[in-house]
């Protein structure tokens, strides 16, 4: 980097827990540039997407030389790609193909304003058009998201763009831990809910369901509610915590668990409750499955359902989370068949282990090859 940019863009300044990635950075195999924006940990409309594009343009343009393809994650990174493309001159060669990695279809999220929905619709449509015009592709996380993105396209783009589905992969740590884990553990006592504490994730529905079940029933069954999730809205998070503790004083609440702690909890989980009514994927559902824990999910719009369905059989339980009291009755019904719960969990574990990091990366390379990018430099 030019000296004047060294203070702003720092190599190895992103904290990465994975030892393989850390080693790749140290050896220069992977290069990381940090863009110090003012709003972080969120990628919805109020995030620093304009600032990210402005501050990152110089470094990204320099880094783009000799690159075969650019992977753009979500609409919020699109402006940075456009800044780089605008700077290219004929001597730089043809426009670098863009692959739009759509980790969430923002315009399809429930409970957002129509103004926000229209904004996301415009940005995601633009991303699809640029991916098409640059001879690139688009990748999303599940079949439902592919259908939502297809509806944004005009007939020209729909006929020509390469739009693929690639499930997120189970982290290697979870995969290896699962291989050594007994299929039938000695004890499963937790009813877990592992979601970020924001209204769209639905943790309040979990608290309401525990109210409906009642602490006496849970105690009689030897079950303990366990809520874990970072608080992104302080007032909301406090209200959910208080409601859950009132409903069941022996509930466990954690704002953060590292990967080992999370897998430990999931190894003792009887059933995982995932109360979001829209979830692009829901990785904790797959992580729970890897440890043999079945999940109760919304009856639609949850991407992880795709991986956990095979041969016309669903390896999860479903309910309508827009009616928490009804969902609680469904949960109570499920809890009445412990053998059935463990059977679903065991089958879910088999499906979860079919899609590891190697399978996911292999799919990425298949997609790149299909658009004419061979041994890609990304």
FIDRENTI-875823 format. One line per field, with one value per residue (C-alpha): x, y, z; residue number from 1; residue in one letter. Coordinates in Angstrom, 3 decimals. Layout:
<recs>
X	[X,...]
Y	[Y,...]
Z	[Z,...]
pos	[NUM,...]
code	[A,...]
</recs>
This chain:
<recs>
X	[0.000,1.142,2.564,-0.301,-2.747,-0.869,-2.553,-6.004,-5.610,-3.733,-2.743,-3.725,-5.817,-8.945,-9.179,-9.550,-9.882,-9.289,-5.606,-5.490,-6.661,-4.257,-1.390,-2.536,-2.416,1.032,2.480,0.884,-1.387,-4.373,-4.269,-6.672,-7.403,-9.261,-11.612,-12.349,-15.966,-18.062,-20.953,-20.053,-21.714,-24.748,-25.333,-28.812,-29.559,-28.058,-24.659,-21.601,-21.904,-21.137,-18.221,-16.949,-16.942,-15.248,-12.527,-11.930,-11.797,-8.062,-6.935,-9.488,-8.441,-4.781,-5.659,-7.847,-4.879,-4.367,-7.571,-9.817,-13.059,-14.496,-16.859,-19.212,-20.993,-24.534,-25.827,-23.730,-20.457,-21.798,-20.846,-17.189,-17.135,-18.724,-16.070,-13.321,-15.020,-15.356,-11.621,-10.645,-9.239,-8.934,-5.355,-6.620,-8.386,-12.062,-14.304,-13.578,-16.451,-18.478,-20.030,-22.814,-22.750,-26.211,-26.156,-29.536,-32.342,-32.957,-36.005,-37.805,-37.318,-40.525,-41.331,-39.464,-40.872,-41.981,-39.357,-36.617,-38.054,-37.957,-34.376,-33.212,-35.135,-33.299,-29.884,-30.334,-31.710,-28.672,-26.352,-27.958,-27.698,-24.007,-23.264,-24.935,-23.300,-19.822,-20.185,-20.315,-22.899,-25.025,-25.029,-27.580,-28.052,-31.287,-33.980,-36.409,-33.883,-33.261,-36.987,-37.052,-34.099,-35.577,-38.673,-36.466,-35.100,-36.462,-36.734,-33.316,-31.405,-33.426,-32.560,-28.839,-27.646,-26.126,-27.948,-26.875,-27.580,-24.674,-25.477,-23.214,-20.933,-20.520,-17.329,-14.508,-14.304,-17.959,-17.537,-14.571,-16.260,-19.364,-17.410,-16.169,-19.487,-21.660,-24.845,-26.884,-25.333,-25.980,-28.126,-30.010,-31.600,-31.598,-34.262,-32.006,-32.660,-29.493,-30.247,-29.131,-31.410,-33.115,-36.873,-36.544,-34.839,-37.823,-36.267,-39.366,-41.388,-39.148,-39.759,-43.508,-43.383,-41.581,-44.311,-46.904,-45.097,-44.551,-41.626,-43.470,-43.858,-40.242,-38.971,-41.058,-39.520,-35.970,-35.653,-33.842,-34.425,-31.125,-31.085,-27.873,-27.456,-25.654,-27.813,-28.054,-30.968,-30.430,-34.059,-35.315,-32.645,-33.335,-37.070,-36.544,-34.121,-36.497,-39.511,-37.697,-36.479,-39.966,-41.394,-38.732,-36.326,-33.883,-33.448,-29.873,-28.959,-25.668,-24.788,-21.822,-20.412,-17.191,-17.284,-16.272,-18.798,-21.544,-20.883,-20.886,-24.329,-25.647,-24.341,-26.734,-29.632,-32.800,-34.391,-33.274,-35.957,-35.262,-38.128,-37.237,-39.976,-37.414,-33.873,-31.598,-30.044,-29.718,-26.289,-27.036,-29.744,-27.073,-24.623,-27.317,-27.965,-24.253,-24.453,-27.574,-30.046,-33.285,-34.670,-38.130,-38.281,-40.806,-42.866,-41.379,-38.583,-35.791,-32.918,-31.454,-34.586,-33.214,-30.133,-32.108,-34.644,-33.916,-35.979,-39.166,-38.509,-37.900,-35.270,-36.612,-39.874,-41.905,-44.537,-45.986,-43.948,-46.256,-48.499,-46.142,-48.814,-49.743,-46.030,-45.650,-48.416,-46.659,-43.401,-45.149,-46.533,-43.048,-41.556,-43.971,-42.021,-38.371,-37.543,-38.971,-36.978,-33.725,-34.532,-35.043,-31.837,-29.862,-31.148,-30.447,-26.868,-26.335,-27.547,-25.500,-22.293,-22.808,-21.916,-18.518,-15.975,-14.554,-17.972,-18.845,-15.546,-15.829,-19.214,-17.740,-15.060,-17.674,-19.616,-16.511,-15.607,-19.127,-18.643,-15.236,-13.015,-10.559,-7.911,-9.293,-7.418,-10.048]
Y	[0.000,3.599,5.095,7.568,4.686,2.626,4.362,3.604,0.143,-2.236,-5.751,-8.422,-5.961,-8.102,-10.524,-14.025,-17.018,-19.692,-20.776,-21.772,-18.328,-16.662,-18.664,-17.847,-14.142,-14.383,-16.181,-13.770,-16.384,-14.368,-10.580,-8.676,-4.960,-3.300,-0.424,1.495,2.550,4.242,1.716,-1.948,-5.255,-4.546,-4.715,-3.244,0.172,2.296,0.600,2.453,1.175,4.545,5.158,1.637,2.357,5.742,4.588,1.256,2.364,3.118,-0.117,-2.188,-0.694,-1.472,-4.986,-5.612,-5.688,-9.231,-10.437,-12.801,-12.378,-10.281,-11.801,-9.103,-9.970,-8.545,-5.239,-3.249,-4.066,-3.287,0.398,-0.479,-2.750,0.028,2.526,0.143,-0.547,3.184,3.675,1.002,2.205,0.266,-0.641,-2.421,-4.888,-5.927,-5.391,-7.908,-10.404,-9.893,-12.757,-11.463,-13.489,-12.881,-13.973,-12.387,-11.209,-7.940,-6.859,-10.046,-9.478,-9.192,-6.222,-3.544,-0.282,-0.068,2.625,0.264,-2.588,-0.483,0.608,-3.002,-4.018,-1.401,-2.326,-6.077,-5.609,-3.476,-6.178,-8.813,-6.564,-5.839,-9.533,-10.250,-7.372,-8.269,-11.929,-12.998,-14.847,-14.667,-17.142,-17.324,-19.590,-21.457,-22.185,-19.690,-16.873,-17.894,-17.568,-14.115,-12.905,-14.318,-12.164,-9.039,-9.722,-8.455,-10.987,-10.064,-10.646,-13.711,-15.446,-14.730,-14.558,-17.555,-17.807,-20.587,-21.938,-22.879,-23.859,-22.420,-25.094,-26.557,-25.153,-27.687,-27.472,-28.452,-31.140,-32.745,-32.464,-34.145,-37.083,-37.923,-37.305,-40.247,-40.492,-40.982,-38.788,-39.631,-36.568,-33.888,-31.251,-27.917,-26.272,-23.836,-20.649,-19.290,-16.083,-12.469,-10.442,-8.286,-8.258,-9.911,-12.947,-13.583,-14.247,-12.656,-15.524,-18.007,-16.205,-16.261,-19.981,-20.664,-18.652,-20.884,-24.097,-22.926,-23.525,-26.306,-28.347,-27.781,-28.729,-31.890,-32.846,-32.063,-29.386,-26.037,-23.170,-21.781,-18.468,-17.311,-14.318,-11.017,-8.026,-5.695,-3.721,-3.024,-2.288,-5.283,-7.572,-6.468,-7.018,-10.533,-11.488,-10.246,-11.959,-15.273,-15.142,-14.318,-17.218,-19.679,-18.515,-21.371,-20.433,-19.904,-16.761,-15.995,-13.120,-14.923,-18.426,-19.257,-22.108,-24.770,-23.578,-23.459,-27.035,-28.123,-26.597,-28.133,-31.533,-31.289,-29.876,-31.898,-29.493,-26.195,-23.546,-21.129,-18.603,-16.336,-16.182,-15.337,-16.664,-16.666,-19.818,-20.273,-21.783,-22.598,-24.974,-26.920,-26.722,-28.112,-30.890,-31.737,-32.484,-34.614,-31.969,-31.526,-28.037,-26.518,-23.972,-21.763,-23.552,-21.450,-19.009,-20.691,-21.671,-24.455,-26.484,-27.188,-29.057,-30.929,-32.299,-35.390,-37.995,-36.097,-36.316,-33.314,-33.852,-31.094,-30.054,-27.096,-24.720,-21.256,-18.846,-15.929,-17.557,-18.167,-19.668,-22.171,-22.824,-23.555,-26.141,-27.706,-27.795,-29.461,-32.079,-32.737,-33.010,-35.834,-38.127,-38.126,-41.104,-39.280,-36.141,-38.075,-39.926,-36.649,-35.296,-38.337,-38.045,-34.299,-35.019,-37.248,-34.496,-31.781,-33.776,-34.086,-30.422,-29.478,-26.792,-28.880,-29.455,-25.771,-24.606,-27.211,-25.814,-22.296,-23.517,-25.340,-22.101,-20.095,-22.670,-22.445,-18.725,-19.224,-18.526,-21.388,-21.321,-18.075,-15.330,-13.683]
Z	[0.000,-0.563,2.675,2.962,3.299,5.862,8.814,7.437,5.948,8.178,7.358,9.878,11.878,11.869,14.796,13.343,15.645,13.008,13.232,9.542,8.446,10.853,9.379,5.826,6.667,8.250,5.218,2.759,1.180,2.379,2.481,4.717,4.641,7.502,6.691,9.937,9.437,12.109,12.228,12.486,13.479,11.316,7.576,7.249,5.774,8.615,8.247,6.900,3.343,1.729,4.085,3.392,-0.343,0.042,2.433,0.765,-2.856,-3.066,-1.442,-3.338,-6.693,-6.021,-4.842,-7.905,-10.303,-11.456,-9.827,-11.821,-9.890,-7.061,-4.495,-3.199,0.043,0.198,-1.144,1.368,-0.449,-3.914,-3.898,-3.278,-6.328,-8.405,-7.233,-8.343,-11.701,-12.358,-11.826,-14.304,-17.604,-20.892,-20.051,-16.930,-19.204,-19.191,-16.182,-13.417,-13.101,-9.940,-8.014,-5.768,-2.538,-1.166,2.464,3.186,0.906,2.701,0.717,1.805,5.539,7.585,9.786,7.832,6.464,2.858,2.321,3.523,1.455,-1.696,-0.926,-0.531,-3.630,-5.696,-4.298,-4.733,-8.247,-9.072,-7.698,-9.922,-12.966,-12.357,-11.784,-15.124,-17.035,-15.714,-16.804,-13.182,-11.111,-7.983,-5.102,-2.288,0.706,0.037,-2.533,-1.009,-1.379,-4.982,-5.667,-4.025,-6.105,-9.303,-8.790,-8.883,-12.346,-15.609,-18.423,-19.889,-16.667,-15.681,-18.957,-18.804,-15.180,-13.443,-10.090,-7.745,-4.261,-1.966,1.610,4.325,5.694,9.121,10.631,10.729,14.530,14.836,12.190,13.963,17.358,16.001,14.595,18.086,19.803,20.949,18.925,22.111,24.852,28.488,29.196,27.291,29.492,27.670,25.559,23.746,21.836,20.220,18.353,18.337,20.614,18.022,17.303,13.886,15.464,17.720,21.126,22.705,21.245,23.033,26.337,25.699,24.924,28.207,29.981,28.382,29.320,32.895,35.228,37.117,33.937,32.925,36.369,36.363,33.019,34.108,31.428,31.578,29.105,27.804,25.928,24.286,22.030,21.701,22.610,19.618,21.084,24.787,25.723,23.787,25.221,28.801,28.340,26.948,29.740,32.424,30.900,30.614,34.222,35.469,33.500,34.662,37.381,36.751,33.077,31.918,29.975,28.215,25.901,24.398,24.149,22.351,19.866,22.391,24.966,22.321,21.244,24.889,25.384,22.172,23.274,26.230,24.205,23.843,21.378,19.870,19.340,16.476,16.584,13.624,10.979,8.287,8.346,5.302,6.706,10.477,11.125,14.764,13.517,11.631,14.541,16.842,14.330,14.221,17.928,17.490,18.702,16.772,16.114,16.091,13.254,11.458,8.823,5.996,5.082,7.064,4.789,6.944,6.272,2.782,4.015,6.674,4.194,2.138,0.351,1.108,4.865,7.137,9.820,12.076,13.724,12.508,13.823,13.221,15.337,14.579,17.229,20.188,22.440,19.758,19.161,22.887,22.702,19.720,21.706,24.650,22.288,20.878,24.374,25.079,22.756,23.848,21.636,18.624,19.408,19.620,16.397,14.522,16.062,14.949,11.381,11.353,12.431,9.394,7.042,8.764,8.320,4.558,3.984,5.389,4.465,1.633,0.072,0.343,-1.171,-3.916,-4.855,-5.073,-7.478,-9.567,-9.878,-10.805,-13.446,-14.890,-15.588,-17.122,-14.124,-13.709,-11.003,-9.707,-7.909,-5.719]
pos	[1,2,3,4,5,6,7,8,9,10,11,12,13,14,15,16,17,18,19,20,21,22,23,24,25,26,27,28,29,30,31,32,33,34,35,36,37,38,39,40,41,42,43,44,45,46,47,48,49,50,51,52,53,54,55,56,57,58,59,60,61,62,63,64,65,66,67,68,69,70,71,72,73,74,75,76,77,78,79,80,81,82,83,84,85,86,87,88,89,90,91,92,93,94,95,96,97,98,99,100,101,102,103,104,105,106,107,108,109,110,111,112,113,114,115,116,117,118,119,120,121,122,123,124,125,126,127,128,129,130,131,132,133,134,135,136,137,138,139,140,141,142,143,144,145,146,147,148,149,150,151,152,153,154,155,156,157,158,159,160,161,162,163,164,165,166,167,168,169,170,171,172,173,174,175,176,177,178,179,180,181,182,183,184,185,186,187,188,189,190,191,192,193,194,195,196,197,198,199,200,201,202,203,204,205,206,207,208,209,210,211,212,213,214,215,216,217,218,219,220,221,222,223,224,225,226,227,228,229,230,231,232,233,234,235,236,237,238,239,240,241,242,243,244,245,246,247,248,249,250,251,252,253,254,255,256,257,258,259,260,261,262,263,264,265,266,267,268,269,270,271,272,273,274,275,276,277,278,279,280,281,282,283,284,285,286,287,288,289,290,291,292,293,294,295,296,297,298,299,300,301,302,303,304,305,306,307,308,309,310,311,312,313,314,315,316,317,318,319,320,321,322,323,324,325,326,327,328,329,330,331,332,333,334,335,336,337,338,339,340,341,342,343,344,345,346,347,348,349,350,351,352,353,354,355,356,357,358,359,360,361,362,363,364,365,366,367,368,369,370,371,372,373,374,375,376,377,378]
code	[X,X,X,X,X,X,X,X,X,X,X,X,X,X,X,X,X,X,X,X,X,X,X,X,X,X,X,X,X,X,X,X,X,X,X,X,X,X,X,X,X,X,X,X,X,X,X,X,X,X,X,X,X,X,X,X,X,X,X,X,X,X,X,X,X,X,X,X,X,X,X,X,X,X,X,X,X,X,X,X,X,X,X,X,X,X,X,X,X,X,X,X,X,X,X,X,X,X,X,X,X,X,X,X,X,X,X,X,X,X,X,X,X,X,X,X,X,X,X,X,X,X,X,X,X,X,X,X,X,X,X,X,X,X,X,X,X,X,X,X,X,X,X,X,X,X,X,X,X,X,X,X,X,X,X,X,X,X,X,X,X,X,X,X,X,X,X,X,X,X,X,X,X,X,X,X,X,X,X,X,X,X,X,X,X,X,X,X,X,X,X,X,X,X,X,X,X,X,X,X,X,X,X,X,X,X,X,X,X,X,X,X,X,X,X,X,X,X,X,X,X,X,X,X,X,X,X,X,X,X,X,X,X,X,X,X,X,X,X,X,X,X,X,X,X,X,X,X,X,X,X,X,X,X,X,X,X,X,X,X,X,X,X,X,X,X,X,X,X,X,X,X,X,X,X,X,X,X,X,X,X,X,X,X,X,X,X,X,X,X,X,X,X,X,X,X,X,X,X,X,X,X,X,X,X,X,X,X,X,X,X,X,X,X,X,X,X,X,X,X,X,X,X,X,X,X,X,X,X,X,X,X,X,X,X,X,X,X,X,X,X,X,X,X,X,X,X,X,X,X,X,X,X,X,X,X,X,X,X,X,X,X,X,X,X,X,X,X,X,X,X,X,X,X,X,X,X,X]
</recs>
